[in-house]
Amino acid sequence: MDALTEPEIRASFVNCSKGEARRLPVPRDLGAVPWADLDYLGWRDPQSPARGYLVVRRDGVAQGLVLRASDRTAGVGRRSMCSLCLTARTGGVSLLVAPRAGKAGQRGDSVGTYVCDDLQCSLYLRGRLSTGSVGMHETLPLEDRIARLEANVEAFVGRVLAA
Protein backbone atom coordinates (compact mmCIF):
# COMPACT_ATOMS: atom_id res chain seq x y z
CA MET A 1 0.00 0.00 0.00
CA ASP A 2 1.23 3.51 -0.78
CA ALA A 3 1.74 5.81 2.20
CA LEU A 4 -1.16 8.05 3.21
CA THR A 5 -1.07 11.43 4.90
CA GLU A 6 -3.39 12.47 7.71
CA PRO A 7 -5.46 14.75 5.40
CA GLU A 8 -5.80 11.90 2.86
CA ILE A 9 -6.95 9.54 5.61
CA ARG A 10 -9.51 12.00 6.97
CA ALA A 11 -10.87 12.75 3.48
CA SER A 12 -11.19 9.03 2.65
CA PHE A 13 -14.08 8.11 4.97
CA VAL A 14 -17.23 7.19 3.07
CA ASN A 15 -19.58 6.10 5.87
CA CYS A 16 -19.45 9.00 8.31
CA SER A 17 -19.90 12.75 8.21
CA LYS A 18 -17.02 15.09 7.40
CA GLY A 19 -17.22 16.38 10.97
CA GLU A 20 -16.82 12.86 12.36
CA ALA A 21 -13.89 12.27 10.01
CA ARG A 22 -12.18 15.45 11.28
CA ARG A 23 -12.55 14.30 14.91
CA LEU A 24 -11.56 10.64 14.63
CA PRO A 25 -8.12 9.62 15.88
CA VAL A 26 -5.55 8.91 13.16
CA PRO A 27 -2.49 6.74 13.96
CA ARG A 28 0.07 9.05 15.57
CA ASP A 29 3.27 8.17 13.72
CA LEU A 30 2.34 7.56 10.10
CA GLY A 31 6.06 7.64 9.23
CA ALA A 32 6.59 4.43 11.23
CA VAL A 33 3.77 2.51 9.52
CA PRO A 34 5.15 -0.45 7.50
CA TRP A 35 3.36 0.67 4.31
CA ALA A 36 5.11 -1.87 2.06
CA ASP A 37 3.67 -4.72 4.16
CA LEU A 38 0.08 -3.40 4.25
CA ASP A 39 -2.83 -4.19 1.99
CA TYR A 40 -4.98 -1.75 3.96
CA LEU A 41 -4.45 0.55 6.93
CA GLY A 42 -6.42 -0.54 9.99
CA TRP A 43 -6.43 0.63 13.60
CA ARG A 44 -8.56 0.76 16.73
CA ASP A 45 -9.44 3.91 18.64
CA PRO A 46 -7.37 3.93 21.85
CA GLN A 47 -9.97 6.10 23.62
CA SER A 48 -12.96 4.05 22.45
CA PRO A 49 -11.87 0.42 21.90
CA ALA A 50 -15.21 -0.50 20.33
CA ARG A 51 -14.38 1.74 17.35
CA GLY A 52 -12.06 0.80 14.51
CA TYR A 53 -11.05 2.22 11.16
CA LEU A 54 -10.03 0.69 7.85
CA VAL A 55 -8.60 2.60 4.86
CA VAL A 56 -7.90 0.92 1.53
CA ARG A 57 -6.95 2.18 -1.92
CA ARG A 58 -9.54 1.24 -4.55
CA ASP A 59 -8.69 2.20 -8.11
CA GLY A 60 -6.06 4.59 -6.76
CA VAL A 61 -8.49 6.37 -4.43
CA ALA A 62 -8.31 6.01 -0.65
CA GLN A 63 -11.61 4.90 0.87
CA GLY A 64 -12.07 4.61 4.60
CA LEU A 65 -14.64 2.92 6.79
CA VAL A 66 -15.65 3.63 10.36
CA LEU A 67 -16.25 0.32 12.18
CA ARG A 68 -17.69 -0.62 15.54
CA ALA A 69 -17.16 -3.85 17.41
CA SER A 70 -19.92 -5.99 18.80
CA ASP A 71 -19.94 -7.03 22.46
CA ARG A 72 -16.28 -7.78 23.31
CA THR A 73 -17.24 -10.74 25.50
CA ALA A 74 -18.77 -12.65 22.59
CA GLY A 75 -16.51 -15.47 21.45
CA VAL A 76 -13.86 -14.97 24.14
CA GLY A 77 -11.88 -18.18 24.48
CA ARG A 78 -13.46 -19.69 21.36
CA ARG A 79 -11.58 -20.49 18.20
CA SER A 80 -12.55 -18.02 15.47
CA MET A 81 -11.47 -17.14 11.95
CA CYS A 82 -10.97 -13.71 10.44
CA SER A 83 -13.07 -13.32 7.29
CA LEU A 84 -10.44 -11.12 5.64
CA CYS A 85 -7.13 -12.94 6.14
CA LEU A 86 -8.55 -16.35 7.17
CA THR A 87 -6.32 -16.43 10.25
CA ALA A 88 -7.75 -18.92 12.75
CA ARG A 89 -7.06 -18.26 16.42
CA THR A 90 -8.43 -18.53 19.91
CA GLY A 91 -9.81 -15.11 20.75
CA GLY A 92 -8.57 -12.05 18.89
CA VAL A 93 -11.35 -12.00 16.26
CA SER A 94 -14.39 -9.74 16.58
CA LEU A 95 -17.50 -8.96 14.63
CA LEU A 96 -16.91 -5.47 13.25
CA VAL A 97 -19.86 -3.61 11.77
CA ALA A 98 -19.72 -0.70 9.30
CA PRO A 99 -22.67 1.57 8.61
CA ARG A 100 -23.46 1.55 4.89
CA ALA A 101 -22.44 4.65 2.96
CA GLY A 102 -25.06 7.22 2.02
CA LYS A 103 -28.74 7.20 2.83
CA ALA A 104 -28.76 3.49 3.69
CA GLY A 105 -26.32 4.12 6.52
CA GLN A 106 -28.34 7.10 7.69
CA ARG A 107 -31.33 4.74 7.96
CA GLY A 108 -29.23 2.42 10.14
CA ASP A 109 -28.29 -0.22 7.55
CA SER A 110 -24.94 -1.82 8.24
CA VAL A 111 -22.63 -4.60 7.09
CA GLY A 112 -20.57 -6.78 9.41
CA THR A 113 -17.74 -9.26 9.16
CA TYR A 114 -15.38 -11.08 11.49
CA VAL A 115 -11.96 -9.41 11.54
CA CYS A 116 -8.75 -9.63 13.57
CA ASP A 117 -9.30 -7.42 16.64
CA ASP A 118 -6.33 -5.17 15.91
CA LEU A 119 -7.03 -4.95 12.15
CA GLN A 120 -3.47 -6.07 11.36
CA CYS A 121 -4.37 -8.87 8.92
CA SER A 122 -1.61 -7.88 6.49
CA LEU A 123 1.08 -8.34 9.14
CA TYR A 124 -0.30 -11.71 10.35
CA LEU A 125 -0.43 -12.94 6.77
CA ARG A 126 3.21 -12.01 6.16
CA GLY A 127 4.41 -13.44 9.48
CA ARG A 128 5.39 -9.99 10.83
CA LEU A 129 3.03 -10.52 13.80
CA SER A 130 2.10 -13.72 15.58
CA THR A 131 -1.37 -14.58 16.85
CA GLY A 132 0.09 -16.51 19.76
CA SER A 133 -2.08 -19.53 18.96
CA VAL A 134 -1.66 -22.52 16.70
CA GLY A 135 -3.25 -21.80 13.34
CA MET A 136 -3.93 -23.70 10.17
CA HIS A 137 -1.11 -24.67 7.88
CA GLU A 138 -1.49 -22.68 4.66
CA THR A 139 -0.38 -24.34 1.44
CA LEU A 140 -1.00 -21.31 -0.78
CA PRO A 141 2.00 -19.20 -1.70
CA LEU A 142 2.19 -15.79 -0.01
CA GLU A 143 1.26 -13.95 -3.23
CA ASP A 144 -2.00 -15.93 -3.47
CA ARG A 145 -2.82 -15.31 0.20
CA ILE A 146 -2.24 -11.58 -0.33
CA ALA A 147 -4.52 -11.64 -3.39
CA ARG A 148 -7.18 -13.44 -1.32
CA LEU A 149 -6.93 -10.83 1.45
CA GLU A 150 -7.19 -8.00 -1.07
CA ALA A 151 -10.25 -9.63 -2.67
CA ASN A 152 -11.91 -10.12 0.74
CA VAL A 153 -11.27 -6.50 1.75
CA GLU A 154 -12.55 -5.32 -1.64
CA ALA A 155 -15.73 -7.39 -1.21
CA PHE A 156 -16.36 -6.01 2.29
CA VAL A 157 -15.81 -2.39 1.23
CA GLY A 158 -17.99 -3.01 -1.83
CA ARG A 159 -20.85 -4.24 0.39
CA VAL A 160 -20.58 -1.09 2.52
CA LEU A 161 -20.70 1.11 -0.58
CA ALA A 162 -23.51 -0.83 -2.32
CA ALA A 163 -26.75 1.12 -2.71
C-alpha positions in Angstrom: 0.0 0.0 0.0 1.2 3.5 -0.8 1.7 5.8 2.2 -1.2 8.0 3.2 -1.1 11.4 4.9 -3.4 12.5 7.7 -5.5 14.8 5.4 -5.8 11.9 2.9 -6.9 9.5 5.6 -9.5 12.0 7.0 -10.9 12.8 3.5 -11.2 9.0 2.7 -14.1 8.1 5.0 -17.2 7.2 3.1 -19.6 6.1 5.9 -19.4 9.0 8.3 -19.9 12.8 8.2 -17.0 15.1 7.4 -17.2 16.4 11.0 -16.8 12.9 12.4 -13.9 12.3 10.0 -12.2 15.4 11.3 -12.5 14.3 14.9 -11.6 10.6 14.6 -8.1 9.6 15.9 -5.6 8.9 13.2 -2.5 6.7 14.0 0.1 9.1 15.6 3.3 8.2 13.7 2.3 7.6 10.1 6.1 7.6 9.2 6.6 4.4 11.2 3.8 2.5 9.5 5.2 -0.5 7.5 3.4 0.7 4.3 5.1 -1.9 2.1 3.7 -4.7 4.2 0.1 -3.4 4.3 -2.8 -4.2 2.0 -5.0 -1.7 4.0 -4.4 0.5 6.9 -6.4 -0.5 10.0 -6.4 0.6 13.6 -8.6 0.8 16.7 -9.4 3.9 18.6 -7.4 3.9 21.8 -10.0 6.1 23.6 -13.0 4.0 22.4 -11.9 0.4 21.9 -15.2 -0.5 20.3 -14.4 1.7 17.4 -12.1 0.8 14.5 -11.1 2.2 11.2 -10.0 0.7 7.9 -8.6 2.6 4.9 -7.9 0.9 1.5 -6.9 2.2 -1.9 -9.5 1.2 -4.6 -8.7 2.2 -8.1 -6.1 4.6 -6.8 -8.5 6.4 -4.4 -8.3 6.0 -0.6 -11.6 4.9 0.9 -12.1 4.6 4.6 -14.6 2.9 6.8 -15.6 3.6 10.4 -16.2 0.3 12.2 -17.7 -0.6 15.5 -17.2 -3.8 17.4 -19.9 -6.0 18.8 -19.9 -7.0 22.5 -16.3 -7.8 23.3 -17.2 -10.7 25.5 -18.8 -12.7 22.6 -16.5 -15.5 21.4 -13.9 -15.0 24.1 -11.9 -18.2 24.5 -13.5 -19.7 21.4 -11.6 -20.5 18.2 -12.5 -18.0 15.5 -11.5 -17.1 12.0 -11.0 -13.7 10.4 -13.1 -13.3 7.3 -10.4 -11.1 5.6 -7.1 -12.9 6.1 -8.5 -16.3 7.2 -6.3 -16.4 10.3 -7.8 -18.9 12.8 -7.1 -18.3 16.4 -8.4 -18.5 19.9 -9.8 -15.1 20.7 -8.6 -12.1 18.9 -11.3 -12.0 16.3 -14.4 -9.7 16.6 -17.5 -9.0 14.6 -16.9 -5.5 13.2 -19.9 -3.6 11.8 -19.7 -0.7 9.3 -22.7 1.6 8.6 -23.5 1.6 4.9 -22.4 4.6 3.0 -25.1 7.2 2.0 -28.7 7.2 2.8 -28.8 3.5 3.7 -26.3 4.1 6.5 -28.3 7.1 7.7 -31.3 4.7 8.0 -29.2 2.4 10.1 -28.3 -0.2 7.5 -24.9 -1.8 8.2 -22.6 -4.6 7.1 -20.6 -6.8 9.4 -17.7 -9.3 9.2 -15.4 -11.1 11.5 -12.0 -9.4 11.5 -8.7 -9.6 13.6 -9.3 -7.4 16.6 -6.3 -5.2 15.9 -7.0 -4.9 12.1 -3.5 -6.1 11.4 -4.4 -8.9 8.9 -1.6 -7.9 6.5 1.1 -8.3 9.1 -0.3 -11.7 10.4 -0.4 -12.9 6.8 3.2 -12.0 6.2 4.4 -13.4 9.5 5.4 -10.0 10.8 3.0 -10.5 13.8 2.1 -13.7 15.6 -1.4 -14.6 16.8 0.1 -16.5 19.8 -2.1 -19.5 19.0 -1.7 -22.5 16.7 -3.2 -21.8 13.3 -3.9 -23.7 10.2 -1.1 -24.7 7.9 -1.5 -22.7 4.7 -0.4 -24.3 1.4 -1.0 -21.3 -0.8 2.0 -19.2 -1.7 2.2 -15.8 0.0 1.3 -13.9 -3.2 -2.0 -15.9 -3.5 -2.8 -15.3 0.2 -2.2 -11.6 -0.3 -4.5 -11.6 -3.4 -7.2 -13.4 -1.3 -6.9 -10.8 1.5 -7.2 -8.0 -1.1 -10.3 -9.6 -2.7 -11.9 -10.1 0.7 -11.3 -6.5 1.7 -12.6 -5.3 -1.6 -15.7 -7.4 -1.2 -16.4 -6.0 2.3 -15.8 -2.4 1.2 -18.0 -3.0 -1.8 -20.8 -4.2 0.4 -20.6 -1.1 2.5 -20.7 1.1 -0.6 -23.5 -0.8 -2.3 -26.7 1.1 -2.7 
